[in-house]
Amino acid sequence: MDHEHSILTEGYVTLTLEDDEEVECYIITTFEMNSREYIALLPLEENGENDDGIVWIYRFLRDTSGQGNHDIECIEDDTEYDSAADRFDEWLDEQELEEESGE
């Protein structure tokens, strides 16, 4: 599934798909791996919920000019995607441990 561009605003991003359909997604987190930044998104249905728990992971291209024109791009390489998904799973585990320890 290709996503062409995004508009990043306060914890949410609106993706425009190839067929011009717009999907609002909640930004779960951004994270770094191998000198690249990635973003994990939770696509939301029209009611603002996500019942299936599917998470989308993309490369995150942070705008360093201060303009806030961040962008995302699809990860075409399966190995890179699997590594990013594994890193996201590790992040989830870290969050769970922090919650359990009361941090």
C-alpha positions as CSV (number, residue, x, y, z in Angstrom):
1,M,0.0,0.0,0.0
2,D,1.7,3.2,-1.1
3,H,1.0,6.5,0.7
4,E,2.0,9.5,-1.2
5,H,2.2,12.3,1.4
6,S,1.1,13.3,4.8
7,I,0.2,16.4,6.9
8,L,1.5,16.1,10.4
9,T,-0.5,17.8,13.2
10,E,-0.5,17.3,16.9
11,G,-0.4,13.5,17.3
12,Y,-2.3,12.8,14.1
13,V,-1.3,12.5,10.4
14,T,-3.6,12.4,7.4
15,L,-2.3,10.1,4.7
16,T,-3.4,10.5,1.1
17,L,-3.4,7.1,-0.6
18,E,-2.8,6.5,-4.3
19,D,-6.5,6.6,-5.0
20,D,-6.8,10.0,-3.3
21,E,-8.5,8.4,-0.3
22,E,-7.5,10.2,2.9
23,V,-6.9,8.1,6.1
24,E,-6.4,9.8,9.4
25,C,-3.9,8.0,11.6
26,Y,-2.9,8.4,15.3
27,I,0.9,8.8,15.7
28,I,2.0,6.2,18.1
29,T,5.7,7.1,18.1
30,T,8.7,8.0,16.1
31,F,11.9,6.1,16.6
32,E,15.5,5.9,15.3
33,M,17.2,2.9,13.9
34,N,20.4,2.6,11.9
35,S,20.7,6.4,11.5
36,R,17.1,6.7,10.1
37,E,13.9,7.8,11.7
38,Y,10.7,5.8,11.5
39,I,7.1,6.5,12.5
40,A,4.4,4.1,13.7
41,L,0.9,5.0,12.8
42,L,-2.5,3.6,13.9
43,P,-5.0,4.0,11.0
44,L,-8.3,5.2,12.2
45,E,-11.8,4.3,10.9
46,E,-14.4,6.9,10.2
47,N,-15.5,6.7,13.9
48,G,-12.0,7.5,15.0
49,E,-11.2,4.1,16.3
50,N,-9.1,1.2,15.2
51,D,-10.7,-2.2,15.9
52,D,-8.1,-4.5,14.2
53,G,-4.9,-3.2,15.8
54,I,-3.0,-2.9,12.6
55,V,-0.1,-0.5,12.8
56,W,1.6,1.0,9.8
57,I,5.3,1.8,9.9
58,Y,7.1,4.2,7.5
59,R,10.3,6.1,7.2
60,F,9.9,9.5,8.8
61,L,11.6,12.4,7.1
62,R,11.8,15.2,9.7
63,D,11.9,18.7,8.4
64,T,14.9,20.3,10.0
65,S,14.2,23.8,8.5
66,G,11.7,24.6,11.3
67,Q,8.8,24.8,8.9
68,G,7.2,21.6,10.1
69,N,6.9,20.1,6.7
70,H,7.6,16.5,7.8
71,D,7.0,13.7,5.4
72,I,6.9,9.9,5.3
73,E,7.8,7.3,2.7
74,C,7.1,3.7,2.3
75,I,9.7,1.1,3.2
76,E,10.2,-0.9,0.1
77,D,12.9,-3.3,1.4
78,D,11.4,-6.2,3.3
79,T,14.5,-6.6,5.5
80,E,14.4,-2.9,6.5
81,Y,10.7,-3.1,7.2
82,D,11.1,-6.2,9.4
83,S,13.9,-4.6,11.3
84,A,11.8,-1.4,11.9
85,A,8.8,-3.6,12.9
86,D,11.0,-5.5,15.4
87,R,12.4,-2.2,16.8
88,F,8.8,-0.9,17.2
89,D,7.9,-4.2,19.1
90,E,10.9,-3.6,21.4
91,W,9.6,0.0,22.0
92,L,6.2,-1.5,22.9
93,D,7.8,-3.9,25.3
94,E,9.7,-1.0,26.9
95,Q,6.5,1.0,27.3
96,E,4.8,-2.0,29.0
97,L,7.8,-2.4,31.4
98,E,7.7,1.3,32.3
99,E,3.9,1.0,33.0
100,E,4.4,-2.0,35.2
101,S,7.2,-0.4,37.2
102,G,5.1,2.8,37.6
103,E,7.5,5.1,35.8
